[in-house]
Amino acid sequence: MSRMMETLTLGRVVGEVVDMFTPTVKMDVIYSSNKQVSNGHELMPSVITAKPRVDIGGEDMRAAYTLVMTDPDFPSPSDPYLREHLHWLVTDIPGTTDVSFGREVVEYETPKPVLGIHRFVFLLFKQARGRQTVRVPASQDNFNTRQFSQENGLGLPVAAVYFNAQRETAARRR
């Protein structure tokens, strides 16, 4: 797991989005084209249009989790003045299942990076009290993962993964 934390730190996910944490749950994020998200790898926007399957491991089937997907580079990495942009929020996900069993609080918004290379971060939090009411943020812009976690008593993440994406260039004409 230390290699994973190293890539999250190098990608500035740890530091800019969340504080240092110890991963304790396995989480796989897979887009429909069988593209698995790996820290720092690039996915083309055409691959990420539909929400991914997110499988959650763990050993406690009674546990419940919250999944957050954000873009800390919104609207552009050189000037992320709307940091972070919330792309997806799912709560009450039972352990050892996938997010389709949870409650989608903020519908999946297809990432559409316009300027530069953006990081898209998936963070999984274990809900302290099993199923619980998670307050929906007033805006998807200027979302703050640390503040959201604190306000909802979620603590540090138990898993995280991120990918990079940038605008696809149009096919060149001959």
Rosetta constraint file for C-alpha pairs under 8 A:
AtomPair CA 1 CA 5 HARMONIC 6.54 0.50
AtomPair CA 1 CA 23 HARMONIC 7.03 0.50
AtomPair CA 2 CA 6 HARMONIC 6.13 0.50
AtomPair CA 3 CA 7 HARMONIC 6.39 0.50
AtomPair CA 4 CA 8 HARMONIC 6.30 0.50
AtomPair CA 4 CA 39 HARMONIC 7.50 0.50
AtomPair CA 5 CA 9 HARMONIC 6.05 0.50
AtomPair CA 6 CA 10 HARMONIC 6.08 0.50
AtomPair CA 7 CA 11 HARMONIC 5.93 0.50
AtomPair CA 7 CA 39 HARMONIC 6.32 0.50
AtomPair CA 7 CA 40 HARMONIC 7.24 0.50
AtomPair CA 8 CA 12 HARMONIC 6.24 0.50
AtomPair CA 8 CA 13 HARMONIC 5.25 0.50
AtomPair CA 8 CA 14 HARMONIC 5.72 0.50
AtomPair CA 8 CA 39 HARMONIC 6.87 0.50
AtomPair CA 8 CA 161 HARMONIC 7.47 0.50
AtomPair CA 8 CA 162 HARMONIC 7.80 0.50
AtomPair CA 9 CA 13 HARMONIC 5.91 0.50
AtomPair CA 9 CA 14 HARMONIC 4.83 0.50
AtomPair CA 9 CA 15 HARMONIC 7.04 0.50
AtomPair CA 11 CA 40 HARMONIC 6.72 0.50
AtomPair CA 12 CA 16 HARMONIC 5.80 0.50
AtomPair CA 12 CA 17 HARMONIC 7.67 0.50
AtomPair CA 13 CA 17 HARMONIC 5.19 0.50
AtomPair CA 13 CA 18 HARMONIC 6.46 0.50
AtomPair CA 13 CA 121 HARMONIC 7.57 0.50
AtomPair CA 14 CA 18 HARMONIC 5.06 0.50
AtomPair CA 14 CA 19 HARMONIC 5.43 0.50
AtomPair CA 14 CA 20 HARMONIC 5.79 0.50
AtomPair CA 15 CA 19 HARMONIC 5.57 0.50
AtomPair CA 15 CA 20 HARMONIC 7.30 0.50
AtomPair CA 16 CA 72 HARMONIC 7.78 0.50
AtomPair CA 17 CA 72 HARMONIC 7.05 0.50
AtomPair CA 17 CA 144 HARMONIC 7.62 0.50
AtomPair CA 17 CA 145 HARMONIC 6.32 0.50
AtomPair CA 17 CA 146 HARMONIC 7.04 0.50
AtomPair CA 18 CA 145 HARMONIC 6.84 0.50
AtomPair CA 18 CA 146 HARMONIC 6.03 0.50
AtomPair CA 18 CA 156 HARMONIC 7.69 0.50
AtomPair CA 18 CA 157 HARMONIC 8.00 0.50
AtomPair CA 19 CA 146 HARMONIC 7.96 0.50
AtomPair CA 19 CA 156 HARMONIC 7.42 0.50
AtomPair CA 21 CA 156 HARMONIC 6.17 0.50
AtomPair CA 21 CA 157 HARMONIC 6.61 0.50
AtomPair CA 21 CA 158 HARMONIC 7.37 0.50
AtomPair CA 22 CA 157 HARMONIC 7.89 0.50
AtomPair CA 22 CA 158 HARMONIC 6.65 0.50
AtomPair CA 22 CA 159 HARMONIC 7.99 0.50
AtomPair CA 23 CA 157 HARMONIC 7.28 0.50
AtomPair CA 23 CA 158 HARMONIC 4.72 0.50
AtomPair CA 23 CA 159 HARMONIC 4.97 0.50
AtomPair CA 23 CA 160 HARMONIC 7.63 0.50
AtomPair CA 24 CA 58 HARMONIC 7.67 0.50
AtomPair CA 24 CA 158 HARMONIC 5.22 0.50
AtomPair CA 24 CA 159 HARMONIC 6.65 0.50
AtomPair CA 25 CA 56 HARMONIC 7.20 0.50
AtomPair CA 25 CA 57 HARMONIC 5.77 0.50
AtomPair CA 25 CA 58 HARMONIC 5.06 0.50
AtomPair CA 25 CA 158 HARMONIC 5.70 0.50
AtomPair CA 25 CA 159 HARMONIC 5.79 0.50
AtomPair CA 26 CA 56 HARMONIC 5.98 0.50
AtomPair CA 26 CA 57 HARMONIC 4.78 0.50
AtomPair CA 26 CA 58 HARMONIC 6.39 0.50
AtomPair CA 26 CA 159 HARMONIC 6.66 0.50
AtomPair CA 27 CA 54 HARMONIC 6.81 0.50
AtomPair CA 27 CA 55 HARMONIC 5.62 0.50
AtomPair CA 27 CA 56 HARMONIC 4.72 0.50
AtomPair CA 27 CA 57 HARMONIC 6.11 0.50
AtomPair CA 27 CA 124 HARMONIC 7.92 0.50
AtomPair CA 27 CA 159 HARMONIC 6.37 0.50
AtomPair CA 27 CA 160 HARMONIC 7.51 0.50
AtomPair CA 28 CA 36 HARMONIC 7.18 0.50
AtomPair CA 28 CA 37 HARMONIC 7.38 0.50
AtomPair CA 28 CA 53 HARMONIC 7.94 0.50
AtomPair CA 28 CA 54 HARMONIC 5.56 0.50
AtomPair CA 28 CA 55 HARMONIC 5.14 0.50
AtomPair CA 28 CA 56 HARMONIC 6.73 0.50
AtomPair CA 29 CA 36 HARMONIC 5.77 0.50
AtomPair CA 29 CA 37 HARMONIC 5.50 0.50
AtomPair CA 29 CA 52 HARMONIC 6.30 0.50
AtomPair CA 29 CA 53 HARMONIC 5.83 0.50
AtomPair CA 29 CA 54 HARMONIC 4.51 0.50
AtomPair CA 29 CA 55 HARMONIC 6.59 0.50
AtomPair CA 30 CA 34 HARMONIC 5.96 0.50
AtomPair CA 30 CA 35 HARMONIC 5.51 0.50
AtomPair CA 30 CA 36 HARMONIC 4.29 0.50
AtomPair CA 30 CA 37 HARMONIC 6.12 0.50
AtomPair CA 30 CA 52 HARMONIC 5.36 0.50
AtomPair CA 30 CA 53 HARMONIC 5.23 0.50
AtomPair CA 30 CA 54 HARMONIC 6.38 0.50
AtomPair CA 31 CA 35 HARMONIC 5.19 0.50
AtomPair CA 31 CA 36 HARMONIC 6.37 0.50
AtomPair CA 31 CA 37 HARMONIC 7.79 0.50
AtomPair CA 31 CA 47 HARMONIC 6.98 0.50
AtomPair CA 31 CA 48 HARMONIC 6.46 0.50
AtomPair CA 31 CA 50 HARMONIC 7.48 0.50
AtomPair CA 31 CA 51 HARMONIC 6.98 0.50
AtomPair CA 31 CA 52 HARMONIC 4.33 0.50
AtomPair CA 31 CA 53 HARMONIC 6.27 0.50
AtomPair CA 32 CA 47 HARMONIC 7.51 0.50
AtomPair CA 32 CA 50 HARMONIC 7.38 0.50
AtomPair CA 32 CA 52 HARMONIC 6.44 0.50
AtomPair CA 32 CA 53 HARMONIC 7.65 0.50
AtomPair CA 33 CA 47 HARMONIC 6.70 0.50
AtomPair CA 35 CA 47 HARMONIC 7.86 0.50
AtomPair CA 37 CA 41 HARMONIC 7.22 0.50
AtomPair CA 37 CA 161 HARMONIC 7.05 0.50
AtomPair CA 37 CA 162 HARMONIC 6.77 0.50
AtomPair CA 37 CA 163 HARMONIC 6.12 0.50
AtomPair CA 38 CA 161 HARMONIC 6.56 0.50
AtomPair CA 38 CA 162 HARMONIC 6.58 0.50
AtomPair CA 38 CA 163 HARMONIC 6.33 0.50
AtomPair CA 39 CA 161 HARMONIC 5.52 0.50
AtomPair CA 39 CA 162 HARMONIC 4.93 0.50
AtomPair CA 39 CA 163 HARMONIC 5.59 0.50
AtomPair CA 40 CA 119 HARMONIC 7.92 0.50
AtomPair CA 40 CA 162 HARMONIC 6.24 0.50
AtomPair CA 40 CA 163 HARMONIC 4.99 0.50
AtomPair CA 40 CA 164 HARMONIC 5.87 0.50
AtomPair CA 41 CA 162 HARMONIC 7.97 0.50
AtomPair CA 41 CA 163 HARMONIC 5.26 0.50
AtomPair CA 41 CA 164 HARMONIC 5.89 0.50
AtomPair CA 42 CA 163 HARMONIC 5.76 0.50
AtomPair CA 42 CA 164 HARMONIC 4.50 0.50
AtomPair CA 42 CA 165 HARMONIC 5.41 0.50
AtomPair CA 43 CA 47 HARMONIC 6.63 0.50
AtomPair CA 43 CA 48 HARMONIC 7.28 0.50
AtomPair CA 43 CA 163 HARMONIC 6.78 0.50
AtomPair CA 43 CA 164 HARMONIC 6.27 0.50
AtomPair CA 43 CA 165 HARMONIC 5.42 0.50
AtomPair CA 44 CA 48 HARMONIC 6.95 0.50
AtomPair CA 44 CA 165 HARMONIC 5.95 0.50
AtomPair CA 44 CA 166 HARMONIC 7.06 0.50
AtomPair CA 44 CA 167 HARMONIC 7.77 0.50
AtomPair CA 44 CA 168 HARMONIC 6.85 0.50
AtomPair CA 45 CA 49 HARMONIC 6.57 0.50
AtomPair CA 45 CA 111 HARMONIC 6.99 0.50
AtomPair CA 45 CA 112 HARMONIC 6.69 0.50
AtomPair CA 45 CA 113 HARMONIC 7.98 0.50
AtomPair CA 45 CA 165 HARMONIC 6.57 0.50
AtomPair CA 45 CA 166 HARMONIC 7.11 0.50
AtomPair CA 45 CA 167 HARMONIC 6.78 0.50
AtomPair CA 45 CA 168 HARMONIC 6.77 0.50
AtomPair CA 48 CA 52 HARMONIC 7.54 0.50
AtomPair CA 48 CA 110 HARMONIC 6.71 0.50
AtomPair CA 48 CA 111 HARMONIC 7.07 0.50
AtomPair CA 49 CA 110 HARMONIC 5.12 0.50
AtomPair CA 49 CA 111 HARMONIC 7.20 0.50
AtomPair CA 50 CA 108 HARMONIC 7.91 0.50
AtomPair CA 50 CA 110 HARMONIC 6.76 0.50
AtomPair CA 51 CA 108 HARMONIC 5.98 0.50
AtomPair CA 51 CA 109 HARMONIC 7.99 0.50
AtomPair CA 51 CA 110 HARMONIC 7.50 0.50
AtomPair CA 53 CA 98 HARMONIC 6.95 0.50
AtomPair CA 53 CA 99 HARMONIC 7.07 0.50
AtomPair CA 53 CA 100 HARMONIC 7.85 0.50
AtomPair CA 54 CA 98 HARMONIC 5.34 0.50
AtomPair CA 54 CA 99 HARMONIC 5.69 0.50
AtomPair CA 55 CA 96 HARMONIC 7.47 0.50
AtomPair CA 55 CA 97 HARMONIC 6.00 0.50
AtomPair CA 55 CA 98 HARMONIC 4.31 0.50
AtomPair CA 55 CA 99 HARMONIC 6.88 0.50
AtomPair CA 56 CA 95 HARMONIC 6.30 0.50
AtomPair CA 56 CA 96 HARMONIC 5.24 0.50
AtomPair CA 56 CA 97 HARMONIC 5.54 0.50
AtomPair CA 56 CA 98 HARMONIC 5.60 0.50
AtomPair CA 56 CA 99 HARMONIC 7.81 0.50
AtomPair CA 57 CA 95 HARMONIC 6.57 0.50
AtomPair CA 57 CA 96 HARMONIC 4.61 0.50
AtomPair CA 57 CA 97 HARMONIC 7.11 0.50
AtomPair CA 58 CA 95 HARMONIC 6.26 0.50
AtomPair CA 58 CA 96 HARMONIC 5.76 0.50
AtomPair CA 59 CA 95 HARMONIC 7.38 0.50
AtomPair CA 59 CA 96 HARMONIC 6.92 0.50
AtomPair CA 60 CA 95 HARMONIC 6.01 0.50
AtomPair CA 60 CA 96 HARMONIC 7.30 0.50
AtomPair CA 61 CA 94 HARMONIC 6.36 0.50
AtomPair CA 61 CA 95 HARMONIC 4.62 0.50
AtomPair CA 61 CA 96 HARMONIC 5.85 0.50
AtomPair CA 62 CA 94 HARMONIC 6.63 0.50
AtomPair CA 62 CA 95 HARMONIC 6.41 0.50
AtomPair CA 62 CA 130 HARMONIC 7.31 0.50
AtomPair CA 63 CA 94 HARMONIC 5.96 0.50
AtomPair CA 63 CA 95 HARMONIC 5.21 0.50
AtomPair CA 63 CA 126 HARMONIC 7.20 0.50
AtomPair CA 63 CA 127 HARMONIC 7.32 0.50
AtomPair CA 63 CA 130 HARMONIC 5.71 0.50
AtomPair CA 64 CA 91 HARMONIC 7.79 0.50
AtomPair CA 64 CA 92 HARMONIC 5.12 0.50
AtomPair CA 64 CA 93 HARMONIC 5.12 0.50
AtomPair CA 64 CA 94 HARMONIC 4.64 0.50
AtomPair CA 64 CA 95 HARMONIC 5.73 0.50
AtomPair CA 64 CA 126 HARMONIC 6.10 0.50
AtomPair CA 64 CA 127 HARMONIC 5.52 0.50
AtomPair CA 64 CA 130 HARMONIC 5.06 0.50
AtomPair CA 64 CA 131 HARMONIC 5.97 0.50
AtomPair CA 65 CA 91 HARMONIC 6.12 0.50
AtomPair CA 65 CA 92 HARMONIC 5.50 0.50
AtomPair CA 65 CA 93 HARMONIC 4.89 0.50
AtomPair CA 65 CA 94 HARMONIC 6.50 0.50
AtomPair CA 65 CA 95 HARMONIC 6.94 0.50
AtomPair CA 65 CA 124 HARMONIC 6.63 0.50
AtomPair CA 65 CA 125 HARMONIC 5.48 0.50
AtomPair CA 65 CA 126 HARMONIC 4.47 0.50
AtomPair CA 65 CA 127 HARMONIC 5.22 0.50
AtomPair CA 65 CA 130 HARMONIC 7.92 0.50
AtomPair CA 66 CA 89 HARMONIC 7.32 0.50
AtomPair CA 66 CA 90 HARMONIC 5.64 0.50
AtomPair CA 66 CA 91 HARMONIC 4.24 0.50
AtomPair CA 66 CA 92 HARMONIC 6.15 0.50
AtomPair CA 66 CA 93 HARMONIC 6.41 0.50
AtomPair CA 66 CA 124 HARMONIC 5.74 0.50
AtomPair CA 66 CA 125 HARMONIC 5.12 0.50
AtomPair CA 66 CA 126 HARMONIC 6.43 0.50
AtomPair CA 66 CA 127 HARMONIC 6.64 0.50
AtomPair CA 67 CA 88 HARMONIC 7.73 0.50
AtomPair CA 67 CA 89 HARMONIC 5.69 0.50
AtomPair CA 67 CA 90 HARMONIC 5.12 0.50
AtomPair CA 67 CA 91 HARMONIC 6.37 0.50
AtomPair CA 67 CA 99 HARMONIC 7.93 0.50
AtomPair CA 67 CA 122 HARMONIC 6.90 0.50
AtomPair CA 67 CA 123 HARMONIC 5.72 0.50
AtomPair CA 67 CA 124 HARMONIC 4.66 0.50
AtomPair CA 67 CA 125 HARMONIC 6.46 0.50
AtomPair CA 68 CA 86 HARMONIC 7.53 0.50
AtomPair CA 68 CA 87 HARMONIC 7.82 0.50
AtomPair CA 68 CA 88 HARMONIC 5.88 0.50
AtomPair CA 68 CA 89 HARMONIC 4.83 0.50
AtomPair CA 68 CA 90 HARMONIC 6.78 0.50
AtomPair CA 68 CA 121 HARMONIC 7.89 0.50
AtomPair CA 68 CA 122 HARMONIC 5.71 0.50
AtomPair CA 68 CA 123 HARMONIC 5.16 0.50
AtomPair CA 68 CA 124 HARMONIC 6.49 0.50
AtomPair CA 69 CA 86 HARMONIC 6.11 0.50
AtomPair CA 69 CA 87 HARMONIC 5.36 0.50
AtomPair CA 69 CA 88 HARMONIC 5.00 0.50
AtomPair CA 69 CA 89 HARMONIC 6.54 0.50
AtomPair CA 69 CA 120 HARMONIC 6.84 0.50
AtomPair CA 69 CA 121 HARMONIC 5.38 0.50
AtomPair CA 69 CA 122 HARMONIC 4.48 0.50
AtomPair CA 69 CA 123 HARMONIC 6.38 0.50
AtomPair CA 70 CA 84 HARMONIC 6.09 0.50
AtomPair CA 70 CA 85 HARMONIC 5.39 0.50
AtomPair CA 70 CA 86 HARMONIC 4.52 0.50
AtomPair CA 70 CA 87 HARMONIC 5.37 0.50
AtomPair CA 70 CA 88 HARMONIC 7.17 0.50
AtomPair CA 70 CA 120 HARMONIC 5.75 0.50
AtomPair CA 70 CA 121 HARMONIC 5.30 0.50
AtomPair CA 70 CA 122 HARMONIC 6.81 0.50
AtomPair CA 71 CA 83 HARMONIC 7.16 0.50
AtomPair CA 71 CA 84 HARMONIC 5.43 0.50
AtomPair CA 71 CA 85 HARMONIC 5.03 0.50
AtomPair CA 71 CA 86 HARMONIC 6.60 0.50
AtomPair CA 71 CA 87 HARMONIC 7.20 0.50
AtomPair CA 71 CA 118 HARMONIC 6.89 0.50
AtomPair CA 71 CA 119 HARMONIC 5.86 0.50
AtomPair CA 71 CA 120 HARMONIC 4.79 0.50
AtomPair CA 71 CA 121 HARMONIC 6.38 0.50
AtomPair CA 72 CA 80 HARMONIC 7.08 0.50
AtomPair CA 72 CA 83 HARMONIC 4.99 0.50
AtomPair CA 72 CA 84 HARMONIC 4.27 0.50
AtomPair CA 72 CA 85 HARMONIC 6.43 0.50
AtomPair CA 72 CA 118 HARMONIC 7.63 0.50
AtomPair CA 72 CA 119 HARMONIC 6.58 0.50
AtomPair CA 72 CA 120 HARMONIC 7.25 0.50
AtomPair CA 72 CA 121 HARMONIC 7.88 0.50
AtomPair CA 73 CA 77 HARMONIC 4.50 0.50
AtomPair CA 73 CA 78 HARMONIC 7.85 0.50
AtomPair CA 73 CA 79 HARMONIC 7.67 0.50
AtomPair CA 73 CA 80 HARMONIC 4.98 0.50
AtomPair CA 73 CA 83 HARMONIC 6.08 0.50
AtomPair CA 73 CA 84 HARMONIC 6.82 0.50
AtomPair CA 73 CA 85 HARMONIC 7.99 0.50
AtomPair CA 73 CA 118 HARMONIC 5.48 0.50
AtomPair CA 73 CA 119 HARMONIC 6.46 0.50
AtomPair CA 74 CA 79 HARMONIC 7.74 0.50
AtomPair CA 74 CA 80 HARMONIC 4.84 0.50
AtomPair CA 74 CA 81 HARMONIC 6.98 0.50
AtomPair CA 74 CA 82 HARMONIC 5.63 0.50
AtomPair CA 74 CA 83 HARMONIC 5.42 0.50
AtomPair CA 74 CA 84 HARMONIC 6.34 0.50
AtomPair CA 74 CA 85 HARMONIC 6.10 0.50
AtomPair CA 74 CA 118 HARMONIC 7.54 0.50
AtomPair CA 75 CA 79 HARMONIC 7.05 0.50
AtomPair CA 75 CA 80 HARMONIC 5.50 0.50
AtomPair CA 75 CA 81 HARMONIC 7.10 0.50
AtomPair CA 75 CA 82 HARMONIC 6.42 0.50
AtomPair CA 75 CA 83 HARMONIC 7.66 0.50
AtomPair CA 75 CA 113 HARMONIC 7.66 0.50
AtomPair CA 75 CA 114 HARMONIC 7.69 0.50
AtomPair CA 75 CA 115 HARMONIC 7.43 0.50
AtomPair CA 76 CA 80 HARMONIC 5.27 0.50
AtomPair CA 76 CA 113 HARMONIC 7.84 0.50
AtomPair CA 76 CA 114 HARMONIC 7.47 0.50
AtomPair CA 76 CA 115 HARMONIC 5.38 0.50
AtomPair CA 76 CA 116 HARMONIC 6.14 0.50
AtomPair CA 76 CA 117 HARMONIC 7.93 0.50
AtomPair CA 76 CA 118 HARMONIC 7.33 0.50
AtomPair CA 77 CA 115 HARMONIC 7.58 0.50
AtomPair CA 77 CA 116 HARMONIC 6.19 0.50
AtomPair CA 77 CA 117 HARMONIC 6.81 0.50
AtomPair CA 77 CA 118 HARMONIC 6.43 0.50
AtomPair CA 78 CA 116 HARMONIC 7.88 0.50
AtomPair CA 80 CA 84 HARMONIC 7.80 0.50
AtomPair CA 81 CA 142 HARMONIC 7.88 0.50
AtomPair CA 82 CA 141 HARMONIC 5.46 0.50
AtomPair CA 82 CA 142 HARMONIC 4.85 0.50
AtomPair CA 83 CA 141 HARMONIC 6.71 0.50
AtomPair CA 83 CA 142 HARMONIC 5.02 0.50
AtomPair CA 83 CA 143 HARMONIC 6.68 0.50
AtomPair CA 83 CA 144 HARMONIC 7.69 0.50
AtomPair CA 84 CA 140 HARMONIC 7.97 0.50
AtomPair CA 84 CA 141 HARMONIC 6.18 0.50
AtomPair CA 84 CA 142 HARMONIC 5.09 0.50
AtomPair CA 84 CA 143 HARMONIC 4.89 0.50
AtomPair CA 84 CA 144 HARMONIC 6.11 0.50
AtomPair CA 84 CA 145 HARMONIC 7.89 0.50
AtomPair CA 85 CA 140 HARMONIC 5.41 0.50
AtomPair CA 85 CA 141 HARMONIC 4.59 0.50
AtomPair CA 85 CA 142 HARMONIC 6.10 0.50
AtomPair CA 85 CA 143 HARMONIC 5.77 0.50
AtomPair CA 86 CA 140 HARMONIC 4.70 0.50
AtomPair CA 86 CA 141 HARMONIC 6.50 0.50
AtomPair CA 86 CA 143 HARMONIC 6.07 0.50
AtomPair CA 87 CA 106 HARMONIC 7.53 0.50
AtomPair CA 87 CA 107 HARMONIC 7.57 0.50
AtomPair CA 87 CA 108 HARMONIC 5.78 0.50
AtomPair CA 87 CA 109 HARMONIC 4.99 0.50
AtomPair CA 87 CA 110 HARMONIC 7.32 0.50
AtomPair CA 87 CA 111 HARMONIC 7.37 0.50
AtomPair CA 87 CA 140 HARMONIC 7.27 0.50
AtomPair CA 88 CA 104 HARMONIC 7.94 0.50
AtomPair CA 88 CA 105 HARMONIC 7.85 0.50
AtomPair CA 88 CA 106 HARMONIC 5.28 0.50
AtomPair CA 88 CA 107 HARMONIC 5.62 0.50
AtomPair CA 88 CA 108 HARMONIC 4.61 0.50
AtomPair CA 88 CA 109 HARMONIC 6.42 0.50
AtomPair CA 89 CA 104 HARMONIC 6.13 0.50
AtomPair CA 89 CA 105 HARMONIC 5.49 0.50
AtomPair CA 89 CA 106 HARMONIC 4.82 0.50
AtomPair CA 89 CA 107 HARMONIC 6.90 0.50
AtomPair CA 89 CA 108 HARMONIC 7.54 0.50
AtomPair CA 90 CA 99 HARMONIC 6.95 0.50
AtomPair CA 90 CA 102 HARMONIC 6.10 0.50
AtomPair CA 90 CA 103 HARMONIC 5.40 0.50
AtomPair CA 90 CA 104 HARMONIC 4.32 0.50
AtomPair CA 90 CA 105 HARMONIC 5.50 0.50
AtomPair CA 90 CA 106 HARMONIC 6.88 0.50
AtomPair CA 91 CA 102 HARMONIC 5.62 0.50
AtomPair CA 91 CA 103 HARMONIC 5.12 0.50
AtomPair CA 91 CA 104 HARMONIC 6.46 0.50
AtomPair CA 91 CA 105 HARMONIC 6.87 0.50
AtomPair CA 91 CA 134 HARMONIC 7.20 0.50
AtomPair CA 92 CA 102 HARMONIC 5.00 0.50
AtomPair CA 92 CA 103 HARMONIC 5.90 0.50
AtomPair CA 92 CA 127 HARMONIC 7.79 0.50
AtomPair CA 92 CA 130 HARMONIC 7.49 0.50
AtomPair CA 92 CA 131 HARMONIC 5.29 0.50
AtomPair CA 92 CA 132 HARMONIC 7.05 0.50
AtomPair CA 93 CA 97 HARMONIC 7.41 0.50
AtomPair CA 93 CA 98 HARMONIC 7.08 0.50
AtomPair CA 93 CA 99 HARMONIC 5.75 0.50
AtomPair CA 93 CA 100 HARMONIC 7.86 0.50
AtomPair CA 93 CA 101 HARMONIC 5.80 0.50
AtomPair CA 93 CA 102 HARMONIC 3.95 0.50
AtomPair CA 93 CA 103 HARMONIC 6.98 0.50
AtomPair CA 94 CA 98 HARMONIC 7.66 0.50
AtomPair CA 94 CA 101 HARMONIC 6.79 0.50
AtomPair CA 94 CA 102 HARMONIC 6.79 0.50
AtomPair CA 97 CA 101 HARMONIC 7.03 0.50
AtomPair CA 98 CA 102 HARMONIC 7.67 0.50
AtomPair CA 99 CA 103 HARMONIC 7.96 0.50
AtomPair CA 105 CA 136 HARMONIC 7.01 0.50
AtomPair CA 106 CA 136 HARMONIC 7.76 0.50
AtomPair CA 112 CA 166 HARMONIC 7.86 0.50
AtomPair CA 112 CA 167 HARMONIC 7.03 0.50
AtomPair CA 113 CA 117 HARMONIC 7.34 0.50
AtomPair CA 113 CA 118 HARMONIC 6.48 0.50
AtomPair CA 113 CA 165 HARMONIC 6.88 0.50
AtomPair CA 113 CA 166 HARMONIC 5.36 0.50
AtomPair CA 113 CA 167 HARMONIC 5.41 0.50
AtomPair CA 114 CA 166 HARMONIC 6.96 0.50
AtomPair CA 114 CA 167 HARMONIC 5.51 0.50
AtomPair CA 115 CA 166 HARMONIC 7.19 0.50
AtomPair CA 115 CA 167 HARMONIC 7.07 0.50
AtomPair CA 116 CA 166 HARMONIC 5.97 0.50
AtomPair CA 116 CA 167 HARMONIC 7.58 0.50
AtomPair CA 117 CA 164 HARMONIC 6.33 0.50
AtomPair CA 117 CA 165 HARMONIC 5.60 0.50
AtomPair CA 117 CA 166 HARMONIC 4.68 0.50
AtomPair CA 117 CA 167 HARMONIC 7.92 0.50
AtomPair CA 118 CA 164 HARMONIC 5.44 0.50
AtomPair CA 118 CA 165 HARMONIC 5.40 0.50
AtomPair CA 118 CA 166 HARMONIC 6.17 0.50
AtomPair CA 119 CA 162 HARMONIC 6.45 0.50
AtomPair CA 119 CA 163 HARMONIC 5.68 0.50
AtomPair CA 119 CA 164 HARMONIC 4.56 0.50
AtomPair CA 119 CA 165 HARMONIC 6.64 0.50
AtomPair CA 120 CA 162 HARMONIC 5.37 0.50
AtomPair CA 120 CA 163 HARMONIC 5.43 0.50
AtomPair CA 120 CA 164 HARMONIC 6.21 0.50
AtomPair CA 120 CA 165 HARMONIC 7.62 0.50
AtomPair CA 121 CA 160 HARMONIC 7.18 0.50
AtomPair CA 121 CA 161 HARMONIC 5.96 0.50
AtomPair CA 121 CA 162 HARMONIC 4.24 0.50
AtomPair CA 121 CA 163 HARMONIC 6.76 0.50
AtomPair CA 122 CA 160 HARMONIC 5.52 0.50
AtomPair CA 122 CA 161 HARMONIC 5.38 0.50
AtomPair CA 122 CA 162 HARMONIC 5.95 0.50
AtomPair CA 123 CA 157 HARMONIC 6.25 0.50
AtomPair CA 123 CA 158 HARMONIC 7.82 0.50
AtomPair CA 123 CA 159 HARMONIC 5.99 0.50
AtomPair CA 123 CA 160 HARMONIC 4.48 0.50
AtomPair CA 123 CA 161 HARMONIC 6.81 0.50
AtomPair CA 124 CA 157 HARMONIC 5.44 0.50
AtomPair CA 124 CA 158 HARMONIC 5.77 0.50
AtomPair CA 124 CA 159 HARMONIC 5.11 0.50
AtomPair CA 124 CA 160 HARMONIC 6.15 0.50
AtomPair CA 125 CA 154 HARMONIC 6.08 0.50
AtomPair CA 125 CA 155 HARMONIC 7.29 0.50
AtomPair CA 125 CA 156 HARMONIC 6.77 0.50
AtomPair CA 125 CA 157 HARMONIC 4.55 0.50
AtomPair CA 125 CA 158 HARMONIC 5.52 0.50
AtomPair CA 125 CA 159 HARMONIC 7.21 0.50
AtomPair CA 126 CA 154 HARMONIC 6.42 0.50
AtomPair CA 126 CA 155 HARMONIC 7.94 0.50
AtomPair CA 126 CA 157 HARMONIC 7.15 0.50
AtomPair CA 126 CA 158 HARMONIC 6.57 0.50
AtomPair CA 127 CA 131 HARMONIC 7.06 0.50
AtomPair CA 127 CA 132 HARMONIC 7.26 0.50
AtomPair CA 127 CA 153 HARMONIC 7.63 0.50
AtomPair CA 127 CA 154 HARMONIC 5.56 0.50
AtomPair CA 128 CA 153 HARMONIC 6.94 0.50
AtomPair CA 128 CA 154 HARMONIC 6.26 0.50
AtomPair CA 134 CA 152 HARMONIC 5.96 0.50
AtomPair CA 135 CA 152 HARMONIC 6.94 0.50
AtomPair CA 137 CA 143 HARMONIC 7.38 0.50
AtomPair CA 137 CA 148 HARMONIC 7.90 0.50
AtomPair CA 139 CA 143 HARMONIC 7.04 0.50
AtomPair CA 143 CA 148 HARMONIC 7.79 0.50
AtomPair CA 144 CA 148 HARMONIC 6.02 0.50
AtomPair CA 145 CA 149 HARMONIC 6.02 0.50
AtomPair CA 146 CA 150 HARMONIC 6.19 0.50
AtomPair CA 147 CA 151 HARMONIC 6.02 0.50
AtomPair CA 148 CA 152 HARMONIC 6.19 0.50
AtomPair CA 149 CA 153 HARMONIC 5.95 0.50
AtomPair CA 149 CA 154 HARMONIC 4.85 0.50
AtomPair CA 149 CA 155 HARMONIC 5.85 0.50
AtomPair CA 149 CA 156 HARMONIC 7.39 0.50
AtomPair CA 150 CA 154 HARMONIC 6.27 0.50
AtomPair CA 150 CA 155 HARMONIC 6.33 0.50
